[in-house]
Amino acid sequence: MGINVLLTAIGMGLLWGVMAIGVYITYRVLNYADLTAEGSFTLGAAVAAWFIVLNGGDPFLGTLIATGAGVLAGFATGFLHTVFKIPPLLSGILSMTALYSVNLRVMQNNANIPIRRGMDTVMSRMTDVLGSNERSALIVICVAFGAAIFNLAMLYINSARKRKRLLREGEDICRVRKLAVFIGVPVATVVITVAFVVTLMSDSAMAQLAVWFPAGSAVASIFVGLIAVFIVIVLLKIFFNTELGYALRATGDNENMVRAQGVNTNLMKILGLIIGNACVALSGALVFQLQGFADINMGIGTIVIGLASVIIGEVIFSQKHSHRVFNAVVLGSILYRIIIAFVLNRDIHPNDLRLISAVLLAVVLAIPMLRAKFNIDLKKLLGRG
C-alpha cells in the first residue's frame, strides 16, 4: 500500500470520523437505534452540492447549511418517536425512506451531481493554503510537532491534577509512575524539539517529506478532517459537561430515573438525535467535497461504517464511558478506512466491499465476547507487545 493510498485512507477516516461521532451519540449516549444516518449523510452531501455546485455558493456556508439540514432530519426522527410514539427503529426507517425523495428533490431530480473542474470547495481552498510540496511538508511537520507538544503538556497537567487530588484524599501515590511522568515528559519534550529542529535544518529530510506529503487532495483532506474533528470534539465535550449534556447522557442510561427527576426525556431524545444527525450531515458534506460528486446512493451502508468505527474505537483505543471516547471513535474510523484500503489493494473486487465491511463489523462485535470468554486483556497484551 503506497503512501498516497495511506494518506487518502487517513483523510477519509477523519472525515467519516465526524459521522462516526454522530452514530456514537445516538447509538451509545442516547441508546437509540437510529437508522436516519443512512439518509442524513446523503442529505448533507445533497444540500452541499445544491448550494455549491448548482447555485455557486460559498463552500464554507454550504457546509454549514448542510449541517443544519442534518438538524432537521434528526428533529423529524425525534418528532415521530416522541409525539407519535413510533418505536426508535421504525422511526429511523421512516425518516430514512422519506429522505430518499427529499434528497432527490434537493438535487433537482439528479441522481448524481459532480463538482466541475475549477469549482471552489473546502478541499480546493485547503490545497491553495498548502501551496507547494515544500510548504505542505513544512506545515505537516509543524502540525505534528505542535500536536505532540500539546499532548505531552496535557499529560503533564492531568497527572499533576490527579496527584493533587490523591494527596487531598490521603491516598498513596505510586513513586515510579510519578517519576515516569514528571521526568519522562520533559525529556520527551526535549527529544521531540531537537528532532523537529534537526529535521527543519536537513534539506534531504525536508525533500523526502515533500515527496511523502505533496500539496494535493490527500493531504488537504487530512487537514480539513483534523479541523472538523477538533471543532466537533471540543464543542461536544463542552456541551456534555453542561447540565443539559448530563441530562442527555442520563436519559440514555436510565430514562425512568431521569423522568422522575423532572427532566423532559422526550426533549432530550430529540436533542440527541439532532446533534447526532448534524454530525452525520456535516460528514456527508465534507466527503462530497473530497470525492468530487454527490450521489443519491452514497449513504447506503453508512450505519455499518459508523458502528464499525465505534466498536473498533471502543475495543482497541478506549472504554465506552471514557472521556477520550470521541478521540477513540475517530481513531477507529481511521483504522477501519486503512483496513478497507489494504483489502482493496489486494485485488479484491470493489463489489465485495459491502460484504467485507459486514464481515469486519461482525468480527469486531464478537471481540468483546471472545475476550470475556477466554479472559484476554487486550490492552495488557498490546502493552507487552
C-alpha positions, 0 to 999 in steps of 0.5 A: 500500500503506497503512501498516497493510498495511506494518506487518502485512507487517513483523510477519509477516516477523519472525515467519516470520523465526524459521522462516526461521532454522530452514530456514537451519540445516538447509538451509545449516549442516547441508546437509540437505534437510529437508522436516519444516518443512512439518509442524513449523510446523503442529505448533507452531501445533497444540500452541499452540492445544491448550494455549491455546485448548482447555485455557486455558493460559498463552500464554507456556508454550504457546509454549514447549511448542510449541517443544519439540514442534518438538524432537521432530519434528526428533529423529524426522527425525534418528532415521530418517536416522541409525539407519535410514539413510533418505536426508535427503529421504525422511526429511523426507517421512516425518516430514512425512506422519506429522505430518499425523495427529499434528497432527490428533490434537493438535487433537482431530480439528479441522481448524481451531481459532480463538482466541475473542474475549477469549482471552489470547495473546502478541499480546493481552498485547503490545497491553495493554503498548502501551496507547494510540496515544500510548504505542505511538508513544512506545515505537516511537520509543524502540525505534528510537532505542535500536536505532540507538544500539546499532548505531552503538556496535557499529560503533564497537567492531568497527572499533576491534577490527579496527584493533587487530588490523591494527596487531598484524599490521603491516598498513596501515590505510586513513586515510579509512575510519578517519576515516569511522568514528571521526568519522562515528559520533559525529556520527551519534550526535549527529544521531540524539539531537537528532532523537529529542529534537526529535521527543519535544518536537513534539506534531504529530510525536508525533500523526502517529506515533500515527496511523502506529503505533496500539496494535493487532495490527500493531504488537504483532506487530512487537514480539513478532517483534523479541523472538523474533528477538533471543532466537533470534539471540543464543542461536544465535550463542552456541551456534555459537561453542561447540565443539559449534556448530563441530562442527555447522557442520563436519559440514555442510561436510565430514562425512568430515573431521569423522568422522575427527576423532572427532566423532559426525556422526550426533549432530550431524545430529540436533542440527541438525535439532532446533534447526532444527525448534524454530525452525520450531515456535516460528514456527508458534506465534507466527503462530497467535497473530497470525492468530487460528486454527490450521489443519491446512493452514497449513504447506503451502508453508512450505519455499518461504517459508523458502528464499525468505527465505534466498536473498533474505537471502543475495543482497541483505543478506549472504554465506552464511558471514557472521556477520550471516547470521541478521540477513540471513535475517530481513531477507529474510523481511521483504522477501519478506512486503512483496513478497507484500503489494504483489502482493496489493494489486494485485488479484491473486487470493489463489489465485495466491499459491502460484504467485507465491511459486514464481515469486519463489523461482525468480527469486531462485535464478537471481540468483546465476547471472545475476550470475556470468554477466554479472559484476554486483556487486550490492552495488557497484551498490546502493552507487552507487545 
